[in-house]
Amino acid sequence: MRNTTKGFTIVELIVVITILAILGTIAFLSLQGYSKKSRNSVRSIDVGTMKQALGIFVVKTGKYPQADNAQDITYSGALVFSQGVFGDNVMTNLGTLSHKPVDPLLELEYNYSVSSSRKKYEIGGIMEGDLFSYNNNIISETNALSNNEAQAFVAGEYDLYDMKVQTGSTCYNLAIPSMMITDVPAGGILSNAGTYKFSYNTSLNIPTNFQDQVDTPLTGVDFTISEVLNSCSVTTLSELNSYISKLSLAYQTFNGKIQFDQIIFHSLTTPFQLGSIEKLKENGIKIGNDLVQAVNDAAPDNLFSDTFGTDEALLSHVPDTLGSWTGASIGSYSIVGNKLRKISAGSGVIPLPSPAITSADTILELTISDFQGGDIKIYSRYVDANNYYVITLHPTNGYNIERMYLGSLVSLDSLVEAIPNNSTVKIIFSGISIELFINDIPKSFYGDGTIMSVGNPIIELSATSAEIDDYKLLYK
């Protein structure tokens, strides 16, 4: 009798090993994901603990403690802030923490910065993303992931957009998004119009104490600092608005970053003006006694207005407010008889506020002085040639509200009725609706909850010699 021995074939063994390898990889990745979330939770708890201890300290002493290993950051010879780490000296000064918080993975001290007045602070670390790896002496670089998604984790009491610097009797307010700079300049000296990488929450500019440990870190948006105020006091509404305008312009490159949207999109509103007064006070700037009342007594929040007071080519015209008229067809328009007139063939022109505004809640007003028998089109939320809204007004055909979305033009509402010359038009936009008024009579309300909230208005007069007057764009 022949003995036979049963076993696995080579193919079967390969299949089993492959399956086990796949399952092992899945388990490993799942464990890694769990560990990452756990470490990020520890980081949040650590920062909360440090904030609580610092809060107790400032109540007792009136100031926050200096950082360990601090690097002074200066401008024009004066201290702006100092940045270092939350180290042993900080721990000793606080006296309320049982142990020094360090990053749960890298075992590094958290970054810590303090303003020159020691009234503001920031704590900085990292949060691990999906593709995070770090440099160490055990895992070779060839085995590390080549692209990271580590983000800065920054928290604290720096809730300003700018910081006061004073040398003698001279004051400067510098637009600065954070008190943590990742590419520290030589000697820590900042320069006006200098471009630097500041570390703010969720940015890709990693705080300095963690930079060498993060494998091939990505880099975030650069920020160009600027002097937004050259005075130790703000006493008039025009001075306040000039300061706010400069501040908002400084942050235009941060468009789309949620924590800076307020200053980019709402900088000319009354609430922002009043808030800015309080921030200036925190910065040590003297405020005029009547400034708050002047803000409250001012006209509605005016983004852009033009009464076309000087007869001249639109290209060289300066509107009543900060901003300018622009567009490829600007040469087709001129100001004649204190009205904006179409003088030759061309498309539309753009009334561009300064700073540029793309808020969802605006009111557009104008007077149609003369149709000259043609359409007048008002484009809004104009993102590109395939995405916008357009309100078409005609002296005999009435109005038509349309949406161009992904290249497809759809009529949303229309009505055939005469619109006489010298009619006033008001269009109220919000994030969810469009309302049309003609001569203060409501004509249309459209809302589906999906109104696009970006893009500038465009005014197009179809017929040569058509005219409009009294253009305004207001905050709702």
C-alpha positions as CSV (number, residue, x, y, z in Angstrom):
1,M,0.0,0.0,0.0
2,R,1.3,3.4,-1.0
3,N,1.3,6.1,1.7
4,T,0.0,9.5,0.7
5,T,0.6,12.7,2.6
6,K,-1.9,15.5,2.3
7,G,-0.8,19.1,2.5
8,F,-1.1,22.6,0.9
9,T,0.1,23.1,-2.6
10,I,2.5,26.0,-3.3
11,V,-0.3,28.0,-4.9
12,E,-2.6,27.5,-1.9
13,L,0.2,28.6,0.4
14,I,0.8,31.8,-1.7
15,V,-2.9,32.6,-1.6
16,V,-3.1,32.1,2.2
17,I,0.0,34.2,2.8
18,T,-1.3,37.0,0.5
19,I,-4.6,37.1,2.4
20,L,-2.9,37.2,5.7
21,A,-0.7,40.0,4.5
22,I,-3.7,42.0,3.3
23,L,-5.5,41.5,6.6
24,G,-2.4,42.4,8.6
25,T,-2.0,45.6,6.5
26,I,-5.6,46.5,7.1
27,A,-5.3,45.9,10.8
28,F,-2.1,47.9,11.0
29,L,-3.6,50.8,9.1
30,S,-6.7,50.7,11.3
31,L,-4.5,50.7,14.4
32,Q,-2.4,53.6,13.0
33,G,-5.6,55.6,12.4
34,Y,-6.8,54.9,15.9
35,S,-3.4,55.9,17.4
36,K,-3.4,59.1,15.4
37,K,-6.8,60.1,16.6
38,S,-5.8,59.3,20.2
39,R,-2.7,61.4,19.9
40,N,-4.6,64.3,18.4
41,S,-7.0,64.1,21.3
42,V,-4.1,64.2,23.8
43,R,-2.8,67.3,22.0
44,S,-6.2,69.0,22.4
45,I,-6.3,68.1,26.1
46,D,-2.7,69.3,26.6
47,V,-3.4,72.7,25.0
48,G,-6.6,73.1,27.0
49,T,-4.7,72.3,30.2
50,M,-2.0,74.9,29.4
51,K,-4.6,77.5,28.5
52,Q,-6.3,77.0,31.9
53,A,-3.0,77.3,33.8
54,L,-2.1,80.5,31.9
55,G,-5.6,81.9,32.6
56,I,-5.1,81.4,36.3
57,F,-1.6,83.0,36.1
58,V,-2.8,86.2,34.3
59,V,-5.6,86.7,36.8
60,K,-3.0,86.7,39.6
61,T,-0.2,88.7,37.9
62,G,-1.8,90.7,35.1
63,K,0.6,89.3,32.5
64,Y,1.5,86.0,30.9
65,P,4.9,84.4,31.7
66,Q,7.9,84.6,29.3
67,A,8.7,81.7,27.0
68,D,11.7,79.4,27.4
69,N,14.5,79.8,24.9
70,A,12.7,82.9,23.6
71,Q,13.6,84.6,20.3
72,D,12.6,88.3,20.2
73,I,10.8,89.3,17.0
74,T,11.3,93.1,16.5
75,Y,10.3,95.9,14.1
76,S,12.0,99.2,13.8
77,G,13.9,98.5,17.0
78,A,10.9,97.6,19.1
79,L,9.7,94.2,20.4
80,V,6.6,92.8,18.6
81,F,6.5,89.4,20.3
82,S,8.8,86.7,21.5
83,Q,8.5,83.1,20.6
84,G,10.0,80.0,22.3
85,V,8.7,76.9,24.0
86,F,6.4,76.0,26.9
87,G,9.3,74.7,28.9
88,D,10.6,74.2,32.5
89,N,10.7,77.9,33.4
90,V,7.1,78.4,32.2
91,M,6.2,75.4,34.3
92,T,7.9,76.9,37.4
93,N,6.3,80.3,37.0
94,L,2.8,78.8,36.6
95,G,3.2,76.4,39.5
96,T,-0.1,74.7,38.9
97,L,0.7,71.8,36.5
98,S,1.8,68.4,37.7
99,H,3.8,67.6,34.6
100,K,5.1,69.4,31.6
101,P,2.9,68.8,28.5
102,V,4.8,67.5,25.5
103,D,3.7,66.1,22.1
104,P,2.5,62.5,22.6
105,L,4.4,61.2,19.6
106,L,7.5,63.4,19.2
107,E,7.9,64.2,22.9
108,L,8.7,67.8,22.1
109,E,7.8,70.9,24.1
110,Y,4.9,72.9,22.6
111,N,5.8,76.3,21.0
112,Y,4.7,79.3,23.1
113,S,4.7,83.0,22.1
114,V,4.0,86.1,24.1
115,S,3.2,89.7,22.9
116,S,5.4,92.6,23.9
117,S,2.8,93.7,26.4
118,R,2.5,90.1,27.7
119,K,-1.3,90.5,27.4
120,K,-1.6,88.0,24.5
121,Y,-0.2,84.5,24.0
122,E,-0.3,81.6,21.5
123,I,0.5,77.9,21.9
124,G,1.6,75.9,18.9
125,G,1.9,72.2,18.0
126,I,0.8,69.9,15.3
127,M,-2.2,67.7,14.4
128,E,-1.5,64.5,12.4
129,G,-3.2,64.2,9.1
130,D,-3.9,61.1,7.0
131,L,-0.4,61.0,5.5
132,F,1.7,61.9,8.5
133,S,5.2,60.7,9.1
134,Y,8.2,62.0,11.0
135,N,12.0,61.8,11.0
136,N,13.6,59.5,13.5
137,N,16.7,57.2,13.8
138,I,14.8,54.0,13.5
139,I,12.6,54.2,10.4
140,S,14.7,55.0,7.4
141,E,13.6,57.9,5.1
142,T,13.0,55.5,2.3
143,N,10.3,53.8,4.5
144,A,8.7,57.0,5.5
145,L,5.8,58.5,3.6
146,S,6.9,61.0,1.1
147,N,4.1,63.5,1.5
148,N,2.8,64.7,4.9
149,E,-0.5,66.3,5.9
150,A,0.6,67.5,9.3
151,Q,-1.1,70.8,10.2
152,A,-0.3,73.5,12.7
153,F,-2.4,73.4,15.8
154,V,-2.4,76.9,17.3
155,A,-4.5,78.3,20.1
156,G,-4.4,81.1,22.6
157,E,-5.4,84.7,23.3
158,Y,-4.1,86.3,20.1
159,D,-7.5,87.4,18.7
160,L,-6.2,90.4,16.8
161,Y,-5.4,91.0,13.1
162,D,-2.6,93.4,13.9
163,M,-0.2,94.4,16.6
164,K,1.0,97.8,18.0
165,V,4.7,98.5,18.0
166,Q,5.9,101.7,19.6
167,T,9.4,103.4,19.5
168,G,9.4,106.5,21.6
169,S,6.4,108.6,20.6
170,T,6.0,106.8,17.2
171,C,3.4,104.0,16.9
172,Y,3.0,101.4,14.1
173,N,0.3,98.8,13.8
174,L,1.5,95.9,11.8
175,A,-0.8,93.4,10.1
176,I,0.3,90.1,11.6
177,P,-1.9,86.9,11.4
178,S,-0.1,85.1,14.2
179,M,2.6,85.4,16.9
180,M,4.4,82.3,15.5
181,I,6.7,82.8,12.6
182,T,8.2,79.6,11.1
183,D,10.9,81.2,8.9
184,V,12.5,83.5,11.5
185,P,14.4,86.3,9.8
186,A,18.0,87.1,10.6
187,G,18.2,88.6,14.1
188,G,14.4,88.2,14.4
189,I,14.0,91.6,12.6
190,L,10.8,92.1,10.6
191,S,10.7,94.6,7.7
192,N,7.8,96.5,6.2
193,A,6.4,94.7,3.2
194,G,8.5,91.6,4.2
195,T,7.0,88.2,3.4
196,Y,7.0,85.5,6.0
197,K,5.5,82.2,6.9
198,F,3.3,82.6,9.9
199,S,1.9,79.5,11.7
200,Y,-1.8,79.9,12.4
201,N,-4.4,77.1,13.2
202,T,-4.8,74.5,10.4
203,S,-2.0,76.1,8.4
204,L,0.7,74.1,6.8
205,N,3.4,76.3,8.3
206,I,4.6,74.0,11.1
207,P,5.7,75.7,14.4
208,T,9.5,75.9,14.7
209,N,10.0,73.3,17.4
210,F,8.4,70.6,15.2
211,Q,9.8,71.5,11.8
212,D,12.9,69.3,11.8
213,Q,10.8,66.3,13.0
214,V,8.2,66.4,10.2
215,D,9.3,64.5,7.1
216,T,9.1,66.7,4.0
217,P,6.6,69.2,5.4
218,L,4.3,71.1,3.1
219,T,4.3,74.9,3.3
220,G,1.4,77.2,3.7
221,V,0.5,80.6,2.4
222,D,3.0,83.4,2.8
223,F,1.9,86.7,4.4
224,T,3.2,90.1,3.7
225,I,3.2,92.3,6.7
226,S,2.4,96.0,6.4
227,E,1.9,99.1,8.4
228,V,-1.8,99.6,8.6
229,L,-1.7,102.4,11.1
230,N,1.0,105.0,11.7
231,S,-0.4,106.8,14.7
232,C,-0.9,106.3,18.4
233,S,-4.6,107.4,18.2
234,V,-7.7,107.1,15.9
235,T,-10.1,109.9,16.4
236,T,-12.2,110.3,13.2
237,L,-14.4,107.9,11.2
238,S,-12.2,108.5,8.1
239,E,-9.1,107.5,10.0
240,L,-10.9,104.3,11.3
241,N,-12.1,103.4,7.8
242,S,-8.6,104.0,6.3
243,Y,-7.1,101.7,8.9
244,I,-9.7,99.0,8.3
245,S,-9.3,99.2,4.6
246,K,-5.5,98.8,4.8
247,L,-6.0,95.9,7.2
248,S,-8.4,94.1,5.0
249,L,-6.2,94.6,1.9
250,A,-3.3,93.0,3.8
251,Y,-5.4,89.8,4.3
252,Q,-6.7,89.3,0.8
253,T,-4.2,86.5,0.1
254,F,-6.0,84.6,3.0
255,N,-9.3,84.6,1.1
256,G,-11.1,81.3,1.9
257,K,-9.5,80.7,5.3
258,I,-12.4,80.7,7.7
259,Q,-10.7,82.5,10.6
260,F,-9.9,85.5,8.3
261,D,-13.1,85.7,6.4
262,Q,-14.5,88.3,8.8
263,I,-11.9,90.9,7.9
264,I,-11.9,90.1,4.1
265,F,-15.7,90.0,3.6
266,H,-17.2,92.2,6.3
267,S,-14.6,94.8,7.0
268,L,-16.8,97.8,6.2
269,T,-19.8,96.8,8.2
270,T,-20.8,98.7,11.3
271,P,-20.3,95.6,13.6
272,F,-16.8,95.2,12.3
273,Q,-16.1,98.9,12.7
274,L,-17.2,98.8,16.4
275,G,-15.3,95.6,16.9
276,S,-12.2,97.2,15.4
277,I,-12.4,100.1,17.9
278,E,-12.3,97.6,20.8
279,K,-9.4,95.8,19.2
280,L,-7.5,99.1,18.8
281,K,-8.1,99.8,22.5
282,E,-6.7,96.4,23.4
283,N,-3.7,97.3,21.3
284,G,-3.1,100.4,23.3
285,I,-4.4,102.8,20.7
286,K,-6.2,106.0,22.0
287,I,-9.7,106.2,20.6
288,G,-11.5,109.5,20.0
289,N,-14.4,110.2,22.4
290,D,-17.0,110.6,19.6
291,L,-15.8,107.8,17.3
292,V,-18.3,105.1,18.5
293,Q,-21.2,107.6,18.0
294,A,-19.8,108.5,14.6
295,V,-19.9,104.9,13.5
296,N,-23.4,104.4,14.7
297,D,-24.6,107.6,13.0
298,A,-23.0,106.8,9.7
299,A,-24.9,105.8,6.6
300,P,-25.6,102.2,5.7
301,D,-22.5,100.1,5.2
302,N,-21.4,101.3,1.8
303,L,-19.1,99.0,-0.1
304,F,-19.0,101.0,-3.4
305,S,-20.8,104.1,-4.6
306,D,-20.6,106.4,-7.5
307,T,-22.7,109.5,-8.4
308,F,-20.5,110.1,-11.5
309,G,-19.8,113.7,-10.6
310,T,-17.1,114.4,-13.1
311,D,-17.4,114.1,-16.9
312,E,-14.5,112.0,-18.1
313,A,-13.5,108.6,-19.4
314,L,-14.4,105.8,-17.0
315,L,-10.9,104.5,-17.3
316,S,-9.5,107.6,-15.4
317,H,-12.5,108.1,-13.2
318,V,-12.3,107.8,-9.4
319,P,-15.6,106.7,-7.7
320,D,-17.0,108.3,-4.5
321,T,-15.7,105.4,-2.3
322,L,-12.5,103.4,-2.3
323,G,-12.2,101.1,-5.3
324,S,-12.2,101.5,-9.1
325,W,-14.0,100.7,-12.3
326,T,-12.4,97.9,-14.3
327,G,-13.0,95.4,-17.1
328,A,-11.9,94.6,-20.6
329,S,-14.6,97.0,-22.1
330,I,-13.9,99.9,-19.8
331,G,-12.9,102.0,-22.9
332,S,-16.5,101.6,-24.1
333,Y,-17.9,103.7,-21.2
334,S,-17.6,107.3,-20.2
335,I,-19.2,109.8,-17.9
336,V,-21.3,112.3,-19.7
337,G,-23.7,114.8,-18.0
338,N,-23.0,113.1,-14.6
339,K,-24.2,109.7,-15.8
340,L,-22.4,106.6,-16.9
341,R,-22.9,106.2,-20.6
342,K,-22.1,103.5,-23.2
343,I,-20.2,105.3,-26.0
344,S,-19.1,102.4,-28.2
345,A,-19.5,98.6,-28.7
346,G,-18.3,96.4,-25.8
347,S,-19.5,94.3,-23.0
348,G,-19.7,95.1,-19.3
349,V,-17.7,96.9,-16.7
350,I,-16.9,95.9,-13.1
351,P,-17.4,98.3,-10.1
352,L,-14.7,96.8,-7.9
353,P,-14.7,97.8,-4.2
354,S,-11.5,98.2,-2.3
355,P,-10.9,95.9,-0.5
356,A,-12.5,93.4,-2.9
357,I,-15.8,92.2,-1.4
358,T,-17.7,88.9,-2.2
359,S,-20.1,88.8,0.8
360,A,-23.3,86.9,0.3
361,D,-25.4,89.6,1.8
362,T,-25.4,92.8,-0.4
363,I,-27.8,95.3,-1.8
364,L,-27.2,96.6,-5.3
365,E,-28.9,99.9,-6.3
366,L,-28.8,102.0,-9.5
367,T,-31.0,104.3,-11.6
368,I,-31.6,103.5,-15.3
369,S,-31.5,107.0,-16.8
370,D,-32.0,105.8,-20.4
371,F,-32.4,102.3,-21.9
372,Q,-31.9,103.7,-25.5
373,G,-34.2,100.7,-26.4
374,G,-31.7,98.0,-25.3
375,D,-31.1,95.7,-22.4
376,I,-29.3,96.5,-19.3
377,K,-27.8,93.5,-17.7
378,I,-26.6,93.2,-14.1
379,Y,-24.4,90.2,-13.4
380,S,-23.9,89.0,-9.9
381,R,-21.9,86.3,-8.2
382,Y,-19.9,86.2,-11.4
383,V,-17.4,83.4,-10.8
384,D,-16.5,82.7,-14.5
385,A,-18.2,82.5,-17.9
386,N,-20.0,79.3,-16.8
387,N,-21.1,80.3,-13.3
388,Y,-23.1,83.5,-12.5
389,Y,-26.5,85.1,-12.1
390,V,-27.8,87.8,-14.5
391,I,-30.8,90.1,-14.2
392,T,-31.8,91.4,-17.6
393,L,-33.9,94.6,-17.7
394,H,-35.7,95.9,-20.9
395,P,-37.9,98.9,-21.4
396,T,-40.7,96.8,-23.0
397,N,-39.9,93.2,-22.3
398,G,-39.6,93.6,-18.5
399,Y,-37.1,91.6,-16.5
400,N,-35.6,88.1,-16.6
401,I,-33.6,86.5,-13.8
402,E,-31.3,83.7,-15.0
403,R,-28.6,81.5,-13.6
404,M,-25.7,80.1,-15.6
405,Y,-24.4,77.0,-13.8
406,L,-21.7,74.8,-15.3
407,G,-22.3,76.3,-18.7
408,S,-26.1,75.8,-18.7
409,L,-28.3,79.0,-18.6
410,V,-31.7,78.6,-16.8
411,S,-34.4,81.2,-16.4
412,L,-35.5,81.5,-12.7
413,D,-38.2,84.2,-13.0
414,S,-39.4,86.7,-15.5
415,L,-42.2,89.2,-16.1
416,V,-43.2,91.1,-19.3
417,E,-44.1,94.7,-18.3
418,A,-42.8,98.1,-19.3
419,I,-39.9,99.6,-17.3
420,P,-39.7,103.3,-17.9
421,N,-36.5,105.4,-18.1
422,N,-35.4,106.9,-14.8
423,S,-36.5,103.8,-12.9
424,T,-34.7,102.8,-9.7
425,V,-33.5,99.2,-9.4
426,K,-32.7,97.5,-6.2
427,I,-31.5,93.9,-6.0
428,I,-31.1,92.3,-2.5
429,F,-28.8,89.3,-2.5
430,S,-28.3,86.8,0.4
431,G,-26.8,83.4,0.6
432,I,-30.2,81.8,-0.2
433,S,-32.2,84.3,-2.2
434,I,-32.4,87.1,-4.8
435,E,-35.0,89.9,-4.4
436,L,-35.8,92.4,-7.2
437,F,-37.4,95.8,-6.6
438,I,-38.2,98.3,-9.4
439,N,-39.2,101.8,-8.2
440,D,-39.4,100.4,-4.7
441,I,-42.1,97.9,-5.7
442,P,-41.2,94.2,-5.1
443,K,-41.2,92.3,-8.4
444,S,-39.4,89.0,-7.8
445,F,-38.2,86.8,-5.0
446,Y,-36.2,83.7,-5.9
447,G,-34.6,81.5,-3.3
448,D,-33.6,77.8,-3.4
449,G,-31.0,77.9,-0.6
450,T,-28.1,77.5,-3.1
451,I,-27.3,81.1,-4.2
452,M,-23.6,81.3,-4.9
453,S,-21.8,83.7,-2.5
454,V,-18.7,84.6,-4.4
455,G,-17.9,86.8,-7.4
456,N,-18.2,90.5,-8.3
457,P,-21.1,92.4,-10.0
458,I,-20.8,93.4,-13.6
459,I,-22.9,96.2,-15.3
460,E,-23.5,95.9,-19.0
461,L,-25.4,98.5,-21.1
462,S,-26.3,96.9,-24.4
463,A,-27.3,100.0,-26.5
464,T,-24.9,102.8,-27.4
465,S,-25.8,106.0,-25.5
466,A,-27.6,104.0,-22.7
467,E,-27.1,105.6,-19.3
468,I,-27.2,104.7,-15.6
469,D,-26.7,106.9,-12.5
470,D,-26.3,106.6,-8.7
471,Y,-24.7,103.2,-8.5
472,K,-24.4,101.7,-5.0
473,L,-23.4,98.4,-3.5
474,L,-24.3,98.1,0.2
475,Y,-24.1,95.5,2.9
476,K,-27.5,94.0,3.7
